[in-house]
Amino acid sequence: MSEVTPPASWPRPYWQPGEDEVVLQFYVFGKFELELLIPSPRYGSPGLPAGVEIQRFQNAVLRQWEGYPLNGALGRLIQEDTPEAYEQARIAPEVLVVRGVLKDGASLDYLRDTLGVLAGMLDVGGSAILDPQILTLFDAEHWRHHYLVKDGAPPRNHVLILRSDEGGDRSWVHTRGMRKFGRPDLSLRHVPERDLDRAGVLCEKLVELLSLGAHFSAGQQLDVEGIPGGLVAQPGGSLDDPEFNNTHIEFRWAE
């Protein structure tokens, strides 16, 4: 009998021990066999990591839950952004809810394994996957294209980067989704119009650094080309903050 090659690890080269927790949550809409056999090994996953579980619901029953994600403000946003995927999810008979809270660690193998299970679910009846942490509903094709990337999709694919108007020529560039890495989200305040592209690139680089284990301490200076004096990190916020559903690190452009 040939030996099974273990999947390649997803290391975090900048990781340092801390008290952070990783939060994963996904909704998989579809129609599934009574006995749920998920072919996750074909996607390099031995199955869900310890601490992450699957709950199975009838969609009509879950719809009565106050936090049902296709209702309310999130539901309206999803319906506007991805109407076809929204309709697939709405009429799906069942929902598999994948969720867990994990201790932060030195690799992203937990994410690799969870994504492999989600991919397997699409092969056995899943039609759409909702990631509420980034306010996005994917149909099966879009999800595969976005996440089934050789050696793993880049961290940027797991995070939503948003821009909000702050008045005048200033903008707020911020993220959602970093709790999947056990890290705070990012908040770049008072970004002038001329620096928007620079802020977007910076945000992507910081997402990668944090997802690979880095931390920023209060008052830590970040040297940024073209910004005299750089930017200073200010951790803050709470897990209850509706703008992030997470703590965050703020960097503020000079007035």
Long-range contacts (C-beta under 8 A, 24 or more apart in sequence): 4-41, 7-44, 7-45, 7-46, 7-109, 7-112, 7-116, 8-44, 8-151, 9-107, 9-109, 10-107, 10-108, 10-109, 10-111, 10-112, 10-152, 11-106, 11-107, 11-108, 12-105, 12-106, 12-107, 12-108, 12-211, 12-212, 12-213, 13-212, 13-213, 14-209, 14-212, 14-213, 14-214, 15-104, 15-105, 15-106, 15-212, 15-213, 16-213, 16-215, 17-104, 18-104, 18-215, 19-104, 20-104, 20-182, 20-183, 21-101, 21-102, 21-103, 21-104, 21-182, 22-101, 22-102, 22-103, 22-104, 22-110, 22-179, 22-180, 22-181, 22-182, 23-100, 23-101, 23-133, 23-179, 23-180, 23-182, 24-52, 24-98, 24-99, 24-100, 24-101, 24-102, 24-110, 24-111, 24-114, 24-180, 25-97, 25-98, 25-99, 25-131, 25-132, 25-133, 26-97, 26-98, 26-99, 26-114, 26-118, 26-129, 26-130, 26-131, 27-69, 27-89, 27-95, 27-96, 27-97, 27-98, 27-129, 27-130, 27-132, 28-95, 28-96, 28-97, 28-98, 28-118, 28-121, 28-122, 28-126, 28-128, 28-129, 28-130, 29-59, 29-88, 29-89, 29-92, 29-94, 29-95, 29-126, 29-127, 29-128, 29-129, 29-130, 30-92, 30-93, 30-94, 30-96, 30-121, 30-122, 30-125, 30-126, 30-127, 30-128, 31-92, 31-93, 31-94, 31-125, 31-127, 32-56, 32-94, 32-96, 32-121, 32-124, 32-125, 32-126, 33-124, 33-125, 36-96, 36-124, 37-124, 38-117, 38-120, 38-121, 38-124, 39-120, 39-123, 39-124, 40-113, 40-116, 40-117, 40-119, 40-120, 41-116, 42-120, 42-123, 43-115, 43-116, 43-119, 43-120, 43-148, 44-112, 44-116, 45-112, 45-113, 45-114, 45-115, 45-116, 45-117, 45-119, 45-120, 46-113, 47-113, 47-117, 48-98, 48-100, 48-113, 48-114, 48-117, 49-100, 49-102, 49-109, 49-110, 49-113, 49-114, 51-100, 51-101, 51-102, 51-103, 52-98, 52-99, 52-100, 52-102, 52-110, 52-114, 53-98, 53-99, 53-100, 54-96, 54-97, 54-98, 54-117, 55-96, 55-97, 55-99, 56-94, 56-95, 56-96, 56-97, 57-94, 57-95, 57-96, 57-97, 58-93, 58-94, 58-95, 59-90, 59-92, 59-93, 59-94, 59-95, 62-95, 62-97, 69-130, 69-132, 70-130, 74-132, 74-135, 77-135, 78-130, 78-135, 78-136, 78-137, 81-136, 81-137, 82-136, 82-137, 82-138, 82-139, 84-139, 85-128, 85-137, 85-138, 85-139, 85-142, 86-137, 88-127, 88-128, 88-139, 89-127, 89-128, 89-130, 89-137, 92-127, 92-128, 94-125, 96-121, 96-126, 102-182, 104-182, 106-213, 108-152, 108-181, 108-211, 111-158, 111-180, 111-181, 112-152, 115-147, 115-152, 118-143, 118-147, 119-143, 119-144, 119-147, 119-148, 131-177, 133-176, 133-177, 133-179, 133-180, 133-245, 134-158, 134-159, 134-160, 134-176, 134-177, 135-160, 135-176, 136-160, 154-208, 155-181, 155-207, 155-208, 155-211, 155-212, 156-204, 156-207, 156-208, 158-211, 159-207, 159-211, 161-200, 161-203, 161-204, 161-207, 163-196, 166-190, 169-193, 170-253, 171-196, 171-199, 173-199, 173-200, 173-203, 174-243, 174-244, 174-248, 175-203, 175-207, 175-244, 176-244, 176-245, 176-246, 178-207, 178-210, 178-211, 178-246, 179-245, 179-246, 181-210, 181-211, 183-210, 183-211, 183-215, 184-210, 184-235, 184-237, 184-244, 184-246, 184-247, 184-248, 184-249, 185-237, 185-244, 185-246, 185-247, 185-248, 185-249, 186-210, 186-248, 186-249, 186-251, 187-237, 187-244, 187-248, 187-249, 187-250, 187-251, 188-250, 188-251, 188-252, 188-253, 189-250, 189-251, 189-252, 189-253, 190-252, 190-253, 190-254, 190-255, 191-253, 192-253, 195-226, 195-227, 195-253, 198-224, 198-225, 198-226, 198-227, 199-253, 216-249, 222-251, 227-253, 227-254, 229-254
